C-alpha cells in the first residue's frame, strides 16, 4: 500500500474492518479484534457508537491504537505524489 492510498483511507472520519485491514496490514480476524477493542474503549468511556449494519469506528482512535502519525502520512503522500508526477 502506498502512502497516497493510506492517506485516502485516513481522510475519512470513520473506518470499517476492510480499511483497518489495509492500514494494519493484517487479516480480517485481527482487524475485527482491533475494531472491537476500540468499540469497548468508546463504550467504557460512556459514549455510544452509531447503530448501523456495518460497524464503523473513528479513524483517529485506530491511528492512535496502531501508533501511526497522520501528519507524517500526509507529508509522505504529498512527496509521493510529487515524485509520481515527474
C-alpha positions in Angstrom: 0.0 0.0 0.0 1.3 3.4 -0.9 1.2 6.5 1.3 -1.3 8.1 -1.1 -3.7 5.1 -0.7 -3.1 5.2 3.1 -3.8 8.9 3.2 -7.1 8.5 1.2 -8.3 6.0 3.8 -7.3 8.0 6.9 -9.0 11.1 5.5 -12.4 9.6 6.3 -13.6 10.3 9.9 -14.9 6.7 10.3 -13.5 3.5 9.0 -14.7 -0.1 8.8 -12.9 -3.5 9.1 -11.7 -3.6 5.5 -10.0 -0.3 6.0 -8.4 -1.4 9.2 -7.1 -4.5 7.4 -5.4 -2.2 4.9 -4.0 0.2 7.4 -2.7 -2.5 9.8 -1.7 -5.0 7.1 -3.5 -7.8 8.9 -6.2 -10.3 8.3 -10.0 -9.9 8.8 -9.9 -11.6 12.3 -7.2 -9.3 13.6 -9.0 -6.2 12.1 -12.2 -7.2 13.9 -10.3 -7.6 17.2 -8.9 -4.1 16.7 -12.3 -2.7 16.0 -13.8 -4.5 19.0 -11.1 -3.2 21.3 -11.8 0.4 20.1 -15.5 -0.1 20.4 -15.1 -1.3 24.0 -12.9 1.8 24.8 -15.6 4.1 23.5 -18.4 2.3 25.3 -16.5 2.2 28.6 -15.9 5.9 28.4 -19.6 6.4 28.5 -20.1 7.3 24.8 -22.0 5.4 22.1 -21.4 4.5 18.5 -23.8 4.9 15.6 -26.1 1.9 15.1 -25.8 0.6 11.6 -25.4 -2.7 9.7 -21.7 -2.1 9.0 -19.8 -1.2 12.2 -17.6 1.8 11.9 -15.0 3.3 14.4 -13.3 6.7 14.5 -10.2 6.8 12.3 -8.4 8.9 14.9 -8.7 6.1 17.5 -7.5 3.4 15.1 -4.4 5.5 14.3 -3.7 6.1 18.0 -4.1 2.3 18.6 -1.7 1.5 15.8 0.6 4.3 16.8 0.6 6.0 13.4 1.2 9.7 12.8 -1.4 11.2 10.4 0.8 14.2 9.8 3.7 12.0 8.7 1.4 10.0 6.4 0.1 13.2 4.8 3.6 14.6 4.3 4.8 11.3 2.7 1.7 11.1 0.5 2.4 14.6 -0.8 6.0 13.8 -1.6 5.0 10.6 -3.3 2.5 12.4 -5.5 5.3 14.9 -6.5 7.6 12.1 -7.4 4.9 10.2 -9.4 4.0 13.4 -11.3 7.6 13.9 -12.6 
